[in-house]
């Protein structure tokens, strides 16, 4: 049964299908239809998933789903095309999820390639969020509605999810530093979707560390990470010295030979332009039970060996620290197509309860 809707006198009882083009923003034609309230926008690339949905003017919708490309064919080849609008409904438990949105910021880290970015990914697509009543939900001329909430997409939506988790972790563990909180969030993130398969990009291709960093956040797991990679204020001052030669604190002059940028005690490893081998040091702090014993499992990037030493860590008490090395070496001659490519692997410390995972990314020289 068709749902009732109201439009202005011009174009009454009509549904205008507006092709939106390849961009994400509103188009002039879409704005005109939006002001009348009778425009059903159809994305130009019908194969693309994970696209943000902007707020709609009244009676304004989008065509999505497996058959969203059929209306255009129907309109073009029918002498008297007709359509009706059904009532909107909420769809939950969409699979596969999560999926990396097409607009999500991705690596590499152009400022310091020796630190992997992004760190993690978090919900940021079509989020029901608070909205200023000083602005209409669409920001279109003629839209005078006042709302307290809106559907928003972007990094500005992922950020509050991660920030809230950081606040919860600080409340649960007031003694943790900001670096420890970051570590807990990163090392407990998952690279699998709800169906158990790998997280994919919006176009269906497999995603990787350059898309989601360590993975999708898991707040419950972050509360009890087992081990954390902590870093002090001095560690970051040394990193600044090595990365850009910047002396950030007048009381702390940069040494003549500061540690290399990738030696910052970070929960991930990124090696920029490796030709041969390099050794990285990391230190973990036990924030779990006394008497914990961890063993390491490694997934090597294609064309590289990754050797962690020692392969097991024993902690007699909570708060105890252990240092280990990660030796990354090229194995054999690299093909031309592999050069200047980022290849990904990982290593994971596990005690049978906790899985402390760190991605390893190498740029082939």
C-alpha positions in Angstrom: 0.0 0.0 0.0 1.6 3.3 -1.0 2.6 5.6 1.9 1.2 9.2 1.9 3.6 12.1 1.2 3.1 15.8 0.5 4.8 17.9 -2.2 4.5 21.4 -3.4 2.1 22.3 -6.2 4.9 22.2 -8.8 5.6 18.6 -9.6 2.8 17.3 -7.4 2.3 13.5 -7.4 5.7 13.2 -9.1 8.9 11.4 -7.9 12.1 12.9 -9.3 15.1 10.6 -9.6 18.2 12.7 -9.2 21.5 11.2 -10.2 24.0 12.4 -7.7 27.2 12.1 -9.6 30.5 10.6 -8.3 30.8 13.0 -5.4 29.4 12.9 -1.9 28.0 16.4 -1.7 24.6 17.8 -2.6 24.2 18.8 -6.3 22.2 21.8 -7.4 19.5 19.6 -9.0 19.3 17.6 -5.8 18.9 20.7 -3.7 16.0 21.8 -5.9 14.3 18.5 -5.6 15.1 18.6 -1.8 13.3 21.9 -1.4 10.2 20.5 -3.0 10.6 17.4 -0.9 10.1 14.9 -3.8 13.6 13.9 -4.9 14.8 10.3 -4.6 18.5 10.4 -5.2 20.3 7.6 -6.9 24.1 7.2 -6.4 26.0 7.2 -9.7 28.2 4.3 -8.7 25.6 1.7 -7.7 28.3 -0.8 -6.8 29.8 1.3 -4.0 28.9 0.4 -0.4 29.9 2.3 2.7 28.9 5.7 1.3 27.8 8.3 3.7 24.1 9.2 3.8 23.4 12.9 4.2 20.4 14.2 6.0 17.3 14.4 3.8 14.8 17.2 3.3 11.2 16.1 4.0 10.0 13.4 1.7 13.6 13.1 0.3 15.2 9.6 0.1 17.8 7.5 -1.6 17.7 4.3 -3.6 19.9 1.5 -2.3 20.0 -2.2 -2.3 20.6 -4.9 -5.0 18.0 -3.4 -7.4 18.8 0.3 -7.1 20.1 0.4 -10.7 16.7 -0.9 -12.1 14.7 2.4 -11.8 16.9 4.2 -14.4 16.4 1.4 -16.9 12.7 1.3 -16.1 12.3 5.1 -16.6 14.2 5.1 -19.8 12.3 2.3 -21.5 8.8 2.7 -20.1 6.2 5.0 -21.8 4.4 5.6 -18.5 6.7 4.9 -15.5 5.0 4.8 -12.1 6.3 4.3 -8.6 5.2 4.4 -5.0 6.9 5.0 -1.6 6.8 2.5 1.2 7.1 3.4 4.8 10.6 3.7 6.1 11.9 0.9 8.4 15.0 0.3 10.6 17.3 -2.4 9.4 19.6 -4.0 12.0 22.2 -6.8 12.1 23.5 -5.9 8.6 26.2 -8.3 7.4 29.0 -8.2 6.7 29.9 -5.5 9.3 31.9 -3.6 10.0 33.0 -2.4 6.5 35.5 0.4 5.8 33.7 3.4 4.5 34.9 4.8 1.2 35.6 8.2 2.7 37.6 6.9 5.7 41.1 8.4 6.1 43.8 6.0 5.1 47.6 5.6 5.4 50.4 5.9 4.9 51.5 8.5 7.5 52.9 11.3 5.2 54.4 13.2 8.2 56.2 10.3 9.8 56.0 7.0 7.8 57.8 5.2 10.7 54.6 5.4 12.7 51.6 3.5 11.3 48.4 5.5 10.8 45.6 5.2 11.2 45.8 3.6 14.7 42.3 2.0 14.7 38.9 2.3 13.1 35.6 2.9 14.9 31.9 3.4 14.0 31.5 6.5 11.9 28.9 5.8 9.2 25.3 7.1 9.6 25.6 7.7 13.3 22.6 9.1 15.2 24.3 12.1 17.0 23.4 15.3 18.8 22.8 18.3 16.4 22.9 22.0 17.0 19.4 23.5 16.9 21.0 26.6 15.3 21.4 24.7 12.0 18.8 22.8 9.9 19.6 19.1 9.4 20.3 19.5 5.7 21.7 23.1 5.7 19.7 23.7 2.5 17.9 27.0 1.7 14.3 26.6 2.6 14.8 23.9 5.2 13.8 25.5 8.5 13.5 22.5 10.6 15.0 22.4 14.1 16.2 19.0 15.4 18.1 17.8 18.4 19.6 14.8 16.6 20.8 14.0 13.1 22.4 11.2 11.0 26.1 12.1 10.6 29.1 10.3 9.0 32.8 11.0 9.2 35.9 11.0 11.4 34.0 13.4 13.6 31.7 10.4 14.5 34.5 7.9 15.0 36.5 10.2 17.2 33.8 10.4 20.0 33.5 6.6 20.1 37.3 6.2 20.7 37.4 9.2 23.1 34.6 7.7 25.2 36.4 4.4 25.4 39.6 6.3 26.5 37.5 8.0 29.3 36.1 4.6 30.4 39.6 3.1 30.5 41.0 6.0 32.5 38.1 5.6 35.0 38.7 1.9 35.3 42.5 2.2 35.4 43.4 5.7 36.7 47.0 4.8 36.9 47.3 4.2 33.2 49.1 6.8 31.0 47.6 8.1 27.7 50.1 5.8 25.9 48.9 2.7 27.9 45.3 3.6 27.0 46.1 3.9 23.4 47.9 0.6 23.5 44.9 -1.2 25.1 42.6 0.1 22.4 45.0 -0.8 19.6 46.2 -4.3 20.7 42.7 -5.6 21.4 41.1 -4.3 18.1 39.9 -6.9 15.7 40.6 -7.3 11.9 37.5 -9.6 11.5 33.9 -8.7 10.8 30.9 -10.0 12.6 30.8 -13.1 10.3 34.4 -14.1 11.2 35.8 -13.1 7.8 38.3 -10.3 7.2 37.1 -6.7 7.3 36.6 -5.4 3.7 36.6 -2.0 2.1 33.4 -0.6 0.7 34.1 -2.0 -2.8 34.5 -5.5 -1.4 38.3 -5.8 -1.5 40.1 -6.9 1.6 41.1 -4.1 3.9 44.5 -3.9 5.7 46.5 -1.8 8.2 46.6 1.1 5.8 42.8 1.2 6.0 42.0 0.4 9.6 45.4 0.4 11.5 45.2 -2.2 14.2 41.6 -3.0 13.5 38.1 -2.2 14.7 37.8 -1.1 18.4 36.5 -3.6 21.0 35.8 -1.7 24.3 35.2 -4.7 26.5 38.5 -6.3 25.4 40.4 -3.0 25.9 39.4 -3.0 29.6 41.6 -6.1 30.1 44.4 -6.1 27.5 46.9 -8.2 29.4 49.9 -6.2 28.2 50.4 -2.6 27.2 53.1 -0.7 25.4 53.7 2.3 27.6 55.7 5.4 26.7 56.9 8.4 28.9 57.0 12.1 28.1 60.8 11.7 27.6 60.2 8.9 25.1 58.1 11.3 23.0 60.7 14.1 23.3 63.3 11.7 21.9 60.9 10.7 19.2 60.4 14.4 18.2 64.2 14.8 18.1 64.5 11.8 15.8 61.5 12.5 13.6 61.9 16.2 12.8 64.9 17.3 14.8 62.5 19.3 17.0 63.4 20.2 20.6 60.0 20.4 22.2 61.2 21.0 25.7 63.9 23.6 26.5 65.0 21.6 29.5 65.6 18.5 27.4 68.2 19.0 24.6 68.1 16.6 21.7 71.0 14.0 21.9 73.4 13.8 19.0 72.1 10.4 18.1 68.5 10.0 19.2 66.7 6.6 18.8 65.2 6.1 15.3 61.5 7.1 15.0 60.3 3.5 14.8 62.0 2.8 18.1 59.2 4.7 19.9 57.5 2.1 22.1 54.4 2.0 19.9 51.8 -0.8 19.7 52.5 -1.2 16.0 55.6 -1.4 13.8 56.2 0.5 10.6 59.4 0.2 8.6 59.9 2.7 5.8 62.0 1.7 2.8 63.6 -1.5 4.1 66.4 -2.9 2.0 68.2 -5.6 4.0 67.3 -6.0 7.7 66.6 -3.9 10.8 65.9 -4.7 14.5 63.3 -2.9 16.5 63.0 -2.9 20.3 59.7 -3.0 22.2 58.8 -3.1 25.9 55.5 -4.4 27.3 54.1 -3.9 30.8 52.0 -6.6 32.5 48.7 -5.1 33.6 47.1 -8.6 34.1 47.5 -11.2 36.7 50.6 -12.3 38.6 52.5 -15.2 37.1 51.5 -14.5 33.5 53.3 -16.3 30.7 53.0 -15.2 27.1 54.1 -16.8 23.8 54.4 -15.1 20.5 52.9 -16.0 17.1 54.1 -14.2 13.9 52.4 -13.6 10.6 55.2 -12.5 8.2 54.8 -9.9 5.5 55.2 -11.4 2.0 58.9 -11.4 1.1 60.1 -10.7 4.7 61.1 -12.7 7.8 60.0 -11.5 11.2 61.9 -13.0 14.2 60.8 -12.0 17.7 63.3 -12.7 20.5 62.7 -14.0 23.1 59.6 -16.0 21.9 58.1 -16.2 25.4 57.8 -13.7 28.3 57.2 -14.6 31.9 55.9 -12.0 34.4 56.1 -12.6 38.1 54.0 -9.7 39.1 51.6 -7.0 37.8 53.4 -3.9 36.6 56.6 -5.9 35.6 58.2 -4.9 32.2 59.8 -7.0 29.6 61.8 -6.0 26.5 62.0 -7.9 23.3 63.4 -7.4 19.8 61.8 -7.8 16.4 64.2 -8.5 13.5 62.7 -7.8 10.1 64.7 -9.0 7.1 64.1 -9.2 3.3 64.1 -12.7 2.0 65.2 -13.0 -1.6 65.0 -10.6 -4.5 61.9 -8.4 -4.7 60.0 -8.1 -7.9 59.5 -4.7 -9.5 55.8 -4.7 -8.8 56.6 -5.1 -5.0 58.8 -2.0 -4.9 57.4 1.0 -3.1 54.5 -1.2 -1.8 53.4 -1.6 1.8 53.4 -5.2 2.9 51.6 -6.2 6.1 52.0 -8.9 8.8 51.7 -9.0 12.6 52.9 -10.5 15.8 50.7 -11.5 18.7 51.5 -12.2 22.4 49.1 -14.6 24.0 48.7 -16.2 27.4 45.7 -18.2 26.4 43.3 -15.5 27.7 44.6 -12.3 26.2 45.7 -11.8 22.5 48.0 -8.7 22.3 48.2 -8.1 18.6 50.5 -5.6 16.8 50.5 -5.0 13.0 53.8 -4.9 11.2 54.0 -2.9 8.0 57.0 -2.7 5.7 57.6 -0.4 2.7 59.7 -2.2 0.2 62.7 0.0 -0.9 
